[in-house]
Amino acid sequence: MDLFRMPARRWLLPVPWGFALLAAASSLTYGGDHAVNAWASTNLANLGDHPVEALIASAFLFDADPWACLPSIALAGAVLAFLVIRFGNVRAVTLIAAGQVLGTLVSEGLLAARIATGQADPALRATLDVGPSYVIVSALAAVAAAGARRWHRWTALAALAVRAPHITSGLTTLAVTPVGHVTALSTGMLLARGAAVVRRPPPLPAPNDVNEAAWTASTRMTRKPR
C-alpha cells in the first residue's frame, strides 16, 4: 500500500492527523505557558508524582516558540503516515508509545542513578523536558528500518541523518535528551524489524513449482500399485 496509490478516504489516517492536530493545538495554546510545560515535563519529579499524565502531555508540547514548531509537527505527521501505512494504526501507536516511554525511563533512570552516586546535580530532577522528539525519532527509525516503500525508507533515513547532530548532541556527557533519543531510535528500529518479520507472509511458490506439484500429485493418484 503506497501513499500515492491510496484512495482519497485512506488519506484520513487517524494516527498522523490526530497527532498533528493535537500537537499543533496544544503547542499553540500552551506552548508558551511555563506552568503547563513544567507540569507536563517528563523529569524525575513529575515521574514520581504523575508519570502517565506527564508522558502523554509531554509528547504534544513544545517549550520553544509555538509557531516555530509547526514544521516539526508537519514532519511528525508525514512520518507517522508512513508508519501507519506499513504497520496499521494500532501497531504504529504501540511503537511510538514504546519509544516515548522507554526513551524517558532509560534517560531519566540513568540520571537518577548519576544523582544517587553524586555524578549529577540533584537540581536536574526538575529540569524542563517536553516535546515529541522521542516519538518522532522512534517513528523515523521504524520507517527507515522497515518502511513499506523504498522511498519511505530513504526519506526517513535522510531525515535521521540531517537530525543526527541534534539527536546525539551531549551524548558523551550522558545528558538526558540524547540518551533518550538513542533509546527511542533503538526501540523504533528493533520493534519495526520484529513486527516486519512477524507480518511477512510466506513466499508463494513459483508457477512452475505449482504445476510440478500438481503433476506429481496427479501421477501418484493414478499410478497403479505393483
C-alpha positions as CSV (number, residue, x, y, z in Angstrom):
1,M,0.0,0.0,0.0
2,D,1.7,3.2,-1.1
3,L,0.9,6.7,0.0
4,F,0.3,7.9,-3.6
5,R,-1.9,4.9,-4.5
6,M,-4.3,5.1,-1.7
7,P,-8.0,6.2,-2.3
8,A,-8.9,9.6,-1.0
9,R,-10.6,8.3,2.1
10,R,-7.4,6.5,3.1
11,W,-5.6,9.8,3.4
12,L,-7.7,10.4,6.6
13,L,-5.4,8.2,8.7
14,P,-6.4,8.8,12.3
15,V,-3.0,8.5,14.0
16,P,-0.9,11.0,11.9
17,W,-3.7,13.5,11.5
18,G,-4.8,13.2,15.2
19,F,-1.2,13.6,16.4
20,A,-0.5,16.6,14.2
21,L,-3.7,18.4,15.1
22,L,-3.4,17.7,18.9
23,A,0.3,18.7,18.9
24,A,-0.5,21.9,16.9
25,A,-3.4,22.9,19.1
26,S,-1.6,22.1,22.4
27,S,1.6,23.9,21.4
28,L,-0.2,27.0,20.0
29,T,-2.4,27.1,23.2
30,Y,0.1,26.1,25.9
31,G,3.5,26.2,24.3
32,G,4.4,29.5,25.9
33,D,2.8,28.6,29.3
34,H,5.7,27.8,31.6
35,A,3.4,26.3,34.3
36,V,1.8,23.9,31.9
37,N,5.2,22.9,30.4
38,A,6.6,22.4,33.9
39,W,3.7,20.1,34.8
40,A,4.0,18.1,31.6
41,S,7.8,17.8,31.7
42,T,9.0,14.2,31.9
43,N,11.5,14.9,34.6
44,L,12.2,12.8,37.8
45,A,10.0,15.0,39.9
46,N,6.9,14.6,37.7
47,L,7.5,10.9,37.0
48,G,7.4,10.3,40.7
49,D,4.1,12.3,41.1
50,H,2.1,11.9,37.8
51,P,4.0,9.8,35.4
52,V,1.2,8.8,33.0
53,E,-0.1,12.3,32.5
54,A,3.5,13.7,32.0
55,L,4.4,11.0,29.5
56,I,1.3,11.7,27.4
57,A,1.1,15.5,27.7
58,S,4.8,16.0,27.0
59,A,4.6,14.3,23.6
60,F,2.2,17.1,22.4
61,L,4.0,20.2,23.7
62,F,6.9,22.3,22.5
63,D,8.7,24.6,25.0
64,A,10.1,26.8,22.2
65,D,8.2,29.3,20.1
66,P,4.9,27.6,19.3
67,W,4.7,28.9,15.7
68,A,8.3,27.7,15.0
69,C,7.3,24.1,15.9
70,L,4.8,23.8,13.0
71,P,7.4,22.4,10.5
72,S,8.4,19.7,13.1
73,I,4.7,18.8,13.6
74,A,4.3,18.5,9.8
75,L,7.3,16.2,9.7
76,A,5.9,14.1,12.5
77,G,2.6,13.8,10.7
78,A,4.3,12.6,7.5
79,V,6.5,10.1,9.2
80,L,3.6,8.7,11.2
81,A,1.6,8.4,8.0
82,F,4.5,6.2,6.6
83,L,4.4,4.2,9.8
84,V,0.7,3.6,9.7
85,I,0.9,2.6,6.0
86,R,3.4,-0.1,7.0
87,F,2.0,-1.4,10.3
88,G,-1.5,0.0,10.8
89,N,-2.9,2.3,13.4
90,V,-2.6,0.1,16.5
91,R,0.9,-1.1,15.9
92,A,2.0,2.4,15.0
93,V,0.7,3.8,18.3
94,T,2.2,0.9,20.2
95,L,5.6,1.6,18.6
96,I,5.8,5.3,19.2
97,A,4.4,4.9,22.7
98,A,7.2,2.4,23.4
99,G,9.7,4.9,22.0
100,Q,8.3,7.7,24.3
101,V,8.1,5.5,27.4
102,L,11.4,3.7,27.1
103,G,13.3,6.8,25.9
104,T,12.0,8.6,29.0
105,L,12.5,5.8,31.5
106,V,16.1,4.9,30.4
107,S,17.3,8.5,30.2
108,E,15.7,9.6,33.5
109,G,16.6,6.4,35.2
110,L,20.3,6.9,34.2
111,L,20.0,10.5,35.6
112,A,18.6,9.2,38.9
113,A,21.5,6.8,39.2
114,R,24.0,9.5,38.5
115,I,22.4,11.8,41.1
116,A,22.4,9.0,43.6
117,T,26.2,8.5,43.1
118,G,27.0,12.2,43.1
119,Q,27.8,12.4,39.4
120,A,25.0,14.8,38.6
121,D,23.3,17.8,40.2
122,P,20.2,17.0,42.1
123,A,18.6,20.1,40.7
124,L,18.3,18.2,37.4
125,R,15.4,16.3,38.9
126,A,13.1,19.2,38.0
127,T,14.6,20.1,34.6
128,L,12.2,21.1,31.8
129,D,11.9,18.3,29.3
130,V,8.9,18.4,26.9
131,G,8.3,17.7,23.2
132,P,7.6,14.8,20.8
133,S,11.2,14.2,19.9
134,Y,11.2,10.6,21.2
135,V,8.0,9.9,19.2
136,I,9.5,11.4,16.0
137,V,12.9,9.7,16.4
138,S,11.3,6.3,17.1
139,A,8.9,6.7,14.1
140,L,11.8,7.7,11.8
141,A,13.9,4.8,12.9
142,A,11.0,2.4,12.4
143,V,10.3,3.7,8.9
144,A,14.0,3.6,8.0
145,A,14.3,0.0,9.1
146,A,11.0,-1.4,7.7
147,G,9.1,1.2,5.7
148,A,6.6,0.0,3.1
149,R,8.3,1.5,0.2
150,R,12.0,2.2,-0.6
151,W,11.4,5.9,-0.9
152,H,9.7,5.9,2.5
153,R,12.8,4.3,4.0
154,W,15.3,6.6,2.2
155,T,13.2,9.7,3.3
156,A,13.3,8.6,6.9
157,L,17.0,7.8,6.7
158,A,17.8,11.2,5.2
159,A,15.8,12.9,8.0
160,L,17.7,10.9,10.6
161,A,21.0,11.9,9.0
162,V,20.0,15.6,9.0
163,R,18.9,15.4,12.6
164,A,21.8,13.3,13.8
165,P,23.8,16.2,15.3
166,H,20.8,17.3,17.3
167,I,19.8,13.8,18.3
168,T,23.3,12.9,19.6
169,S,24.4,16.3,21.0
170,G,25.5,15.8,24.6
171,L,25.6,12.0,24.4
172,T,29.2,11.8,25.6
173,T,28.2,13.5,28.9
174,L,25.1,11.2,29.3
175,A,22.7,14.1,29.1
176,V,19.1,13.2,29.4
177,T,17.8,14.2,25.9
178,P,20.5,12.4,23.7
179,V,20.3,9.3,25.9
180,G,16.5,9.3,25.4
181,H,16.9,9.9,21.6
182,V,19.3,7.0,21.2
183,T,17.0,4.8,23.3
184,A,13.9,5.8,21.3
185,L,15.8,5.3,18.0
186,S,16.9,1.8,19.0
187,T,13.4,0.9,20.2
188,G,11.8,2.0,17.0
189,M,14.2,0.1,14.8
190,L,14.1,-3.1,16.8
191,L,10.3,-3.2,17.2
192,A,9.8,-2.4,13.5
193,R,12.1,-5.1,12.4
194,G,10.4,-7.6,14.7
195,A,7.0,-6.6,13.6
196,A,8.0,-6.8,9.9
197,V,9.3,-10.3,10.4
198,V,6.0,-11.3,12.1
199,R,3.8,-9.8,9.4
200,R,5.9,-11.1,6.5
201,P,3.7,-13.7,4.6
202,P,5.3,-16.9,3.5
203,P,6.6,-16.8,-0.1
204,L,4.3,-18.0,-2.8
205,P,5.5,-20.9,-4.9
206,A,6.6,-20.1,-8.5
207,P,4.1,-21.1,-11.3
208,N,6.4,-23.9,-12.4
209,D,6.6,-25.2,-8.9
210,V,2.8,-25.2,-8.6
211,N,2.5,-27.1,-11.9
212,E,5.1,-29.6,-11.0
213,A,3.5,-30.2,-7.6
214,A,0.1,-30.7,-9.2
215,W,1.5,-33.1,-11.8
216,T,3.3,-35.1,-9.1
217,A,0.1,-35.4,-7.1
218,S,-1.9,-36.5,-10.1
219,T,0.7,-39.0,-11.0
220,R,0.7,-40.5,-7.6
221,M,-3.1,-40.8,-7.6
222,T,-3.3,-42.5,-11.0
223,R,-0.3,-44.8,-10.5
224,K,-1.3,-48.4,-10.2
225,P,0.2,-50.4,-7.3
226,R,2.7,-53.2,-8.4
